[in-house]
């Protein structure tokens, strides 16, 4: 009986810990990240980047390829998201492909992937 009670308590603690992690992931904190905006396909598969790739990157992101902000110094990648579900990225992101910018927004992390919901681009 004691083993069963300990198992039940352990199970409750594991579930509670998991729910706390979900709550933290769902409540993104505001963050500003400086880096270059790349299209995920060309950058990820071919390493394409820079001013000579700008027109291609704009075309790719306009067609639905995710935009990724590569943080200066750390090379950490953030997938950029619009601030409303089922909406395109703002034009302020699309027209700044391949540029060094500072993006401010809410940061989320799930399953090893980092996201930034775009509030402003400077």
C-alpha positions in Angstrom: 0.0 0.0 0.0 2.9 2.4 0.9 4.5 1.8 -2.5 1.2 2.6 -4.3 0.9 5.9 -2.3 4.5 6.8 -3.1 3.9 6.0 -6.8 0.8 8.2 -6.8 2.6 11.1 -5.2 5.5 10.7 -7.6 3.1 10.7 -10.6 1.4 13.8 -9.3 4.7 15.6 -9.0 5.8 14.6 -12.5 2.5 15.8 -14.0 2.6 19.1 -12.0 6.2 19.8 -13.1 5.2 19.2 -16.8 2.3 21.6 -16.5 4.5 24.3 -15.0 6.9 23.8 -18.0 4.0 24.2 -20.4 2.8 27.3 -18.6 6.2 28.9 -18.8 6.6 28.0 -22.5 3.1 29.5 -23.2 3.9 32.8 -21.5 6.7 34.3 -23.7 8.8 37.1 -22.2 9.6 40.2 -24.3 13.1 40.2 -25.9 15.1 42.2 -28.4 17.5 40.3 -30.7 20.0 41.8 -33.1 21.1 39.8 -36.2 20.4 39.1 -39.8 17.1 37.9 -41.2 17.5 34.9 -43.5 15.0 32.7 -45.3 15.2 29.3 -43.6 15.3 27.2 -46.8 18.2 28.8 -48.6 20.2 29.6 -45.5 19.6 26.2 -43.9 20.1 24.0 -47.0 22.7 26.0 -49.0 24.1 28.6 -46.6 22.9 31.3 -49.0 23.0 34.8 -47.4 24.1 38.4 -47.9 23.1 41.3 -50.1 23.3 39.2 -53.3 20.6 36.8 -51.9 18.2 39.6 -50.8 15.8 39.3 -53.8 15.6 35.5 -53.5 15.1 35.7 -49.7 12.2 38.2 -50.2 10.6 35.9 -52.8 11.0 32.8 -50.6 9.6 34.4 -47.5 6.7 36.0 -49.5 5.9 32.4 -50.7 5.7 31.1 -47.2 9.2 29.9 -46.4 9.9 30.8 -42.7 12.1 33.8 -41.9 14.8 33.1 -39.4 16.7 35.7 -37.4 20.3 34.7 -36.8 21.5 36.4 -33.7 24.8 38.3 -34.0 27.6 36.8 -31.9 25.8 33.6 -30.8 24.5 32.4 -34.2 21.3 31.4 -32.3 18.4 31.0 -34.7 14.9 32.4 -34.0 12.0 31.6 -36.3 10.1 34.8 -36.7 6.3 34.7 -36.3 3.5 37.2 -37.1 1.7 38.7 -34.1 -1.6 37.0 -35.1 -2.4 33.5 -36.1 -3.0 32.8 -39.8 -1.4 36.1 -40.8 1.7 36.8 -42.9 4.8 38.3 -41.5 4.7 42.1 -41.5 6.2 43.8 -44.6 8.7 45.4 -42.2 10.2 41.9 -41.9 9.9 40.8 -45.5 11.5 44.0 -46.9 14.4 43.7 -44.4 15.5 40.2 -45.5 19.3 39.8 -45.4 19.6 43.1 -43.4 21.1 43.4 -39.9 18.1 44.4 -37.7 16.9 44.4 -34.1 13.6 42.5 -33.7 11.6 43.0 -30.5 8.8 40.6 -29.5 7.8 37.8 -27.3 10.2 34.8 -27.1 8.9 31.2 -27.0 10.9 28.0 -26.9 9.4 24.6 -27.6 11.2 21.2 -28.2 14.5 22.9 -28.8 13.2 25.5 -31.3 13.2 29.2 -30.5 10.5 31.5 -31.8 10.1 35.3 -31.7 6.7 36.9 -32.3 7.5 40.1 -34.1 6.3 43.3 -32.5 8.8 45.7 -34.1 11.8 45.7 -36.5 14.5 48.4 -36.4 
